[in-house]
Every structure is written in C-alpha cells, then in structure tokens.
Amino acid sequence: MLLALLTVAGCTTAPTSSPNDDLYQTLGGEAGIGNIVGRFIYLLGDEPRVNRHFEATNLERFYTNFSVQICDISGGPCTYEGDTMARAHGGMDISETEFNLLVDLMIKAMDGEQIAHTTQNQLLKLLAPMRSDIIYR
C-alpha cells in the first residue's frame, strides 16, 4: 500500500475510554485505520472523476490527518487537531455527486480491508455530519 508505512502521527499512547472505543477496536486500531485510509487514498488516485480535487494535496499530511480524525471519532487514543473540514475543503468546490463518489470509495476501501458492513455504517454515521462542511466549499 502506497502509504501503509506511514504512522498515525498525533495519536497519544495513553488509553482512553469512549463510547465509541469498540468501533476503534473493530476497525483494527491505528494499524487498521491506517490501512483503510491508505487504501482510500490509493482508490482516490485512480478515480479521475474526483482525483483532480486532490492534485495539490500533500498526501502524507492528508493520510495522517484523516487517520487521526478517524481514530479520534471512533474512540481511539487520538485527538484530531487539524483544520476544520470547511477550511480543509475551501476552494475545492466538491459537488454532491463527487462527495457521494468519495463515500463510495471509502466503502470500497473498508470492503478491501474486510470491515463488516455494520462497522462501516457506524463509521459513516460519524463522518456524515461533516458533509455540509465539505461540499461546495
């Protein structure tokens, strides 16, 4: 995997207790989340309908920030301190159709990592509120 060797920077090592901790564990912890995000970025790079939005993106930074964000919202020992979604996606003008395609790529990435559909739905439910901060920015 292109970015599988990168580590999830920004994670603390102290264990935390969270209502979503089970989700973090089910996703495979830091390594599992890193694999999902790495696969997502790989799929994104091969998708001409949306990859133009990410041409100027620092992929290492994107990998790290998205991994930490998923770790954080899934109850893992990370604290996301990156840009807001509105700021990160400012000027990208991602359409609703393109956003839905990105969600499909995330699902493919999770399928590729053999994440159960119920677990995928739990994560997507946590990511869904970010939609309005991503499209048409």
Phi, psi and omega in degrees: 000135186310312185248015185295340181279347179287148177259161180277093179287149178095354177275142172272162180258351180287130180293145177235161176245128184214152177300335182263006184306324178300322179296314178305313180295318181294329176287350179100017180066202182302316182295315180296317178295318177300321178294318179298311182294319177300317179293320178301314180295320177299313179296320178300318180296334180266005184250098185295342180286344180225343187295340178299332180291343187245012182301322182265007184281136172285105188294327177295316179295317178300313178303310182297310183295318180291322177297314179296320179298315179293319176303313181298306186288341180269003176095011180281179185275038181241154174235115179285123180234018180282189180298155171294159180295324178297316180291316182297330184255006179301131179084356181277334179049050178286124181281168177299320178297316179293321177300315179298324176295320177298321176297317178300320178294323177295319178297317177299320179297317179292321175302316180297334177263010177059042176275129181300148182299325178295322177291318177303314180298323178297315180292315180299325177297324179284330179278333186306321181298345180281348184310310184293340178270355183252316185280146177055039177258000000 
